Amino acid sequence: MGGHLALEVLRRAPSPAPCARGHGILGFAVADLGPLWLRTAKMGVHDAVRTASPSSWNKGEPMAELTHLDEKLAEVLGLAQAAQVATKKVATLARKEKETELVALMQKMSEQAAQVQARCEEVAGTRDGMKTAIAAKARETKAEVTGFMKTYLEDAEALDGLEFLSMTEAGEMAHWEILAALNETANDRDVAAVVKFAVPLQTAHVAAVREHSLRLAADEDTSEPA
């Protein structure tokens, strides 16, 4: 079905019901990322559904249902992906304010988040039949966080960026701790190894973001307009 025909179908179809706003992966209400029917008008039904669908659908295979352990692994993977986007954004803000120490910290955190991502992806590959579903859930998690970031950091300063990171890094830390707790029952060696690698890094990230947040806050002129 081509784009023009799909648009005609949409004109005749009832408007979709408003989506209830839920809470995202970090506990924040985030904006809807855009309904499929809008994309359908531009792309045609077949292309839109194919693009929105997990890759396994194209092969005629059902998407595997995630276990609690796999879901949490997917979430920390998505958070590691989102952390790379967020730290690059904050580095840009810091660079404008000539905060060279903060820029260096953001670059280091981004590199470490990439290392965590790579290790999570390796573990996902060991989870029997779950790799595709884990990747899909990770993308969803990343989209939630980066969508919230775009709203939060619109017309932002470096301190705003650190405030955002203080929330996301703490949320990521909590997810790693939950994954570790789940794995006490599952006793998966690969999961245990990535937890052992990531938790010290995440602990350091939370502490560093807090330190630099308080430093920049102390330098603020409290009489200036916000």
N, C-alpha and C positions, 0 to 999 in steps of 0.2 A: 504494500500500500504506500503510495507516495505521500509527500508532505502536504500537498494541496487537499487530497482526499482526506487525510487524517485531520486536517484543520476543520474541514466541513463536518466530520464526525463529532469533533469537539464542540462546534457551534450548536449542534443539535442535542448534545448530551447535557444532562444536568450538571451544574457546577459541583465540584467535589466538596464534601463537608470539610469545615475547618479542622485542622489537625490540633489535637490537644498538645499543649507544650509540656513535655516531660522534663526530667532532670537528666543531664548528660553524665558522661563517665566520671566526671569529677564532682558531681553533685550540683552543677550549675544549670539553670534553664538556658538552653541554647536555641537559636532560631532554626526553623525548618530549612533544610538545605535545598529545597526546591522539589515540587511534585513531578512525577514522571510524565503527567499529561502535558505539561508545558513543553518538555523536550520532545514529546511525540509530535506536536504540531510542527516543529522545525525539521525533524529528522525522518518522520514516517514511523508507523507503528513497529514494523519489523526491526528497523535499526535501533530505535530507542530501547525496545525490550532487550535486544541482543546486547547493547552497551551496558544497560543497567544490571543485567544478569551476571551471576558468578560464572567464571570460565567453565566450570564443570557442567553447567547446563547445556553448553554448546555440544558437549560430548554425550548428552543424554543420560548423564549420571546425576543422581540426587545429591544435594549438598549434605555433607555429614552433619549430624547433630552434635554440637559441642558438649563435652562434659564440663563440670564446674572448673576442673583443673585447666582444661584446654581454653575455656573462655577467659580465665584470668591470665593465662599465658598470652593470649591474643591481645588482651587489654594492655598489658605492660609493653608488648611489642608496639602497639599503636601509640602509646604514650612516649616511647623512645623515639618513634618517627616524628611525632608532634614536637618533642623537645628540640629537635634539630631545627625545625622551622622557627620556633619561639626564640631560641638563643640567637639565631641569625638576625631576627627582627630587633631584639634588644641590643645586639652588638651595633646595629645600624644607628639606633637611638644614642647609644653611648659614644659612638664615633663623632656624631654631630656636636656633642658636648665635650669633646676632647678627653673623655674618660678612658685613657689608654689601659689602665689596669682592669677596668670592667670589660673592655673589648677583649682583652686576653683571656679573661675568665670565661666569657661567653664562647669563645673559640674552643677552649679546652672542654667545656661542657658539651658542646656540639659534637666534637670528636669522640668523646666518651659515650654519648648517646648513640652514635653510629656503631660503636663497638658492641654496645648492648643490643642494638637492633640485629646485628649480624649473628650474635650468639643466640638470640631468641629465634631467629629464622632457622638456625641449625637445629635447635631443639624441636621446632615445629615439624621439621622434616622427619624426626624420629617418631612422631605421634602417628600411630597407624591410621591411615585414611583421613587424617584431620588437617593436613597441611593447607589445603585450599580454603576450608572453612575458617581456620585460624587467620589466614591472610585477609579474608573478607571482613572478619570481625575487627582486625587491626586497622584496616582502612576506615571502617566506620568510626572507630575510636579516635583516630587521627583527625578525621573530618570534624567531629564534635569539638575537639579542643581547638583546632586552628580556626574554626568558624567563630568560636567564642573570642579567640585572640583578636581577630580582625575587628570585632565590635569594641572590645575593651581597649585596644591600643590605637584606636583612631585618634589622630591629633595628640599623640602621647609624647612624654618625655622619658628619659632613662629611668627615673624613679617609678613611673607608671609601669614600665616594662618589668622592673624588679618586683613590683607588687603583684603583677600577673604571675610571674615565675614563682613567687612565694606560695601561691595557691596551687599551681600545677605541679611543682616539684614535691610539695607536701602530699598532694593527692597521689602522685606516682609512688612515693615512699610507702604510703598506706597499701597500695595495690601489691607492691612487692612483698610486704609483710603478710598480706592475706594469701598470696601465692605460696609463700613459705609455710604458712600454717596448713593450707590444703595439702601440701606435699608431705607433711608429717604423716598423713594417712596413706597417700598414694605411694610414697617412697620411690619416686622416679629419680634415678641417678642423674639424668641429663637436666631435669628441672632443678634439682638440688645444686648442680654445678653452676647454672646460670644465675640462680639466686645468690649463691656465694660470691659470684663475680660482681653482680649489680648492686647489691645492698650497700656495701661500703661506698661505692661511687655515689649512690643516691643520697646517702647520709651526708657526704661531703658537699653535695650540691645544695641541699637544704640549708646547711650551715653557712655556706659561702654566700648564697642569695640573701639570707638574713643579715649577715655582716655588712654587705654592700648596701642593702636597703637602708639600714640604720645610719650608715655613713652619709649617704646622700641626703637623707631626711635631716640629719644634723646640720647640713650645709644650707638648707632651705631658708629663705627669708620669709618668716611667718606673717609679715605684714603685706606681702605681695598678693595680688589677686590669684586665685587658683586657676 
